[in-house]
Amino acid sequence: MFSIALIFYFLFVASHIAFAAVAAYHTNKYTAPSDPARAVTTIFIALSLITISISAFLFSRVPWETILQ
């Protein structure tokens, strides 16, 4: 059970990181330096790091040995 959940968790985190990378790339490529979208992208990436950290902490707190009982 743990290994399956870990695989899904890493897929979730990887897709989230990929989306953030795509957003950062497109913002840097297609916006002007003074465009406020750059600040929005920075805030999104910062909040993503916070939510990924919280989800990793909560994932580590799941009692995997007692879930299947």
Backbone torsions as a table, in degrees:
resi	resn	phi	psi	omega
1	MET	NA	-43.5	-178.6
2	PHE	-63.1	-43.4	-177.1
3	SER	-65.4	-38.0	177.4
4	ILE	-65.9	-44.3	178.4
5	ALA	-64.0	-37.7	179.3
6	LEU	-66.0	-39.5	176.8
7	ILE	-62.8	-47.1	178.6
8	PHE	-64.2	-37.2	178.5
9	TYR	-64.2	-45.9	179.5
10	PHE	-65.6	-34.7	175.1
11	LEU	-64.6	-41.2	177.0
12	PHE	-61.5	-47.9	-179.1
13	VAL	-65.4	-41.3	179.6
14	ALA	-63.8	-40.6	178.2
15	SER	-67.9	-35.9	177.6
16	HIS	-66.0	-42.8	178.2
17	ILE	-66.0	-39.8	178.1
18	ALA	-63.3	-42.3	178.1
19	PHE	-62.9	-42.3	178.8
20	ALA	-64.6	-39.2	178.9
21	ALA	-65.8	-41.3	178.0
22	VAL	-64.5	-42.8	178.9
23	ALA	-63.0	-43.4	179.7
24	ALA	-65.5	-42.8	179.5
25	TYR	-61.3	-49.4	-177.8
26	HIS	-67.7	-33.7	177.2
27	THR	-66.5	-44.1	179.5
28	ASN	-69.2	-33.4	-176.0
29	LYS	-79.5	-39.7	-167.9
30	TYR	-115.0	12.1	176.9
31	THR	-122.0	158.0	176.3
32	ALA	-76.4	154.9	-179.2
33	PRO	-59.5	-27.3	-178.9
34	SER	-94.3	5.2	-178.6
35	ASP	-70.4	133.1	179.7
36	PRO	-67.7	-11.0	177.8
37	ALA	-63.3	-26.3	177.3
38	ARG	-64.4	-38.8	178.1
39	ALA	-67.8	-38.9	178.9
40	VAL	-63.1	-41.2	178.5
41	THR	-64.5	-41.4	178.1
42	THR	-63.1	-43.1	177.9
43	ILE	-64.1	-41.3	178.8
44	PHE	-61.0	-45.0	-178.9
45	ILE	-66.6	-39.6	178.2
46	ALA	-63.8	-45.8	178.0
47	LEU	-66.0	-33.4	176.4
48	SER	-63.8	-42.1	177.9
49	LEU	-62.7	-39.5	179.0
50	ILE	-65.7	-46.6	-178.1
51	THR	-69.0	-33.8	176.3
52	ILE	-66.7	-39.3	177.6
53	SER	-63.6	-43.7	178.8
54	ILE	-64.5	-42.2	-179.5
55	SER	-67.4	-34.7	176.5
56	ALA	-66.0	-40.6	177.3
57	PHE	-63.1	-47.3	-179.4
58	LEU	-66.4	-35.2	176.9
59	PHE	-63.9	-37.6	-179.6
60	SER	-72.7	-18.6	-178.8
61	ARG	-89.8	-3.8	-179.7
62	VAL	-70.3	130.2	178.3
63	PRO	-80.6	82.3	-172.4
64	TRP	-63.3	-32.8	-177.0
65	GLU	-72.2	-22.6	-179.4
66	THR	-101.4	-5.7	-178.0
67	ILE	-67.0	-38.8	-175.1
68	LEU	-82.6	-2.9	-178.9
69	GLN	-81.6	NA	NA
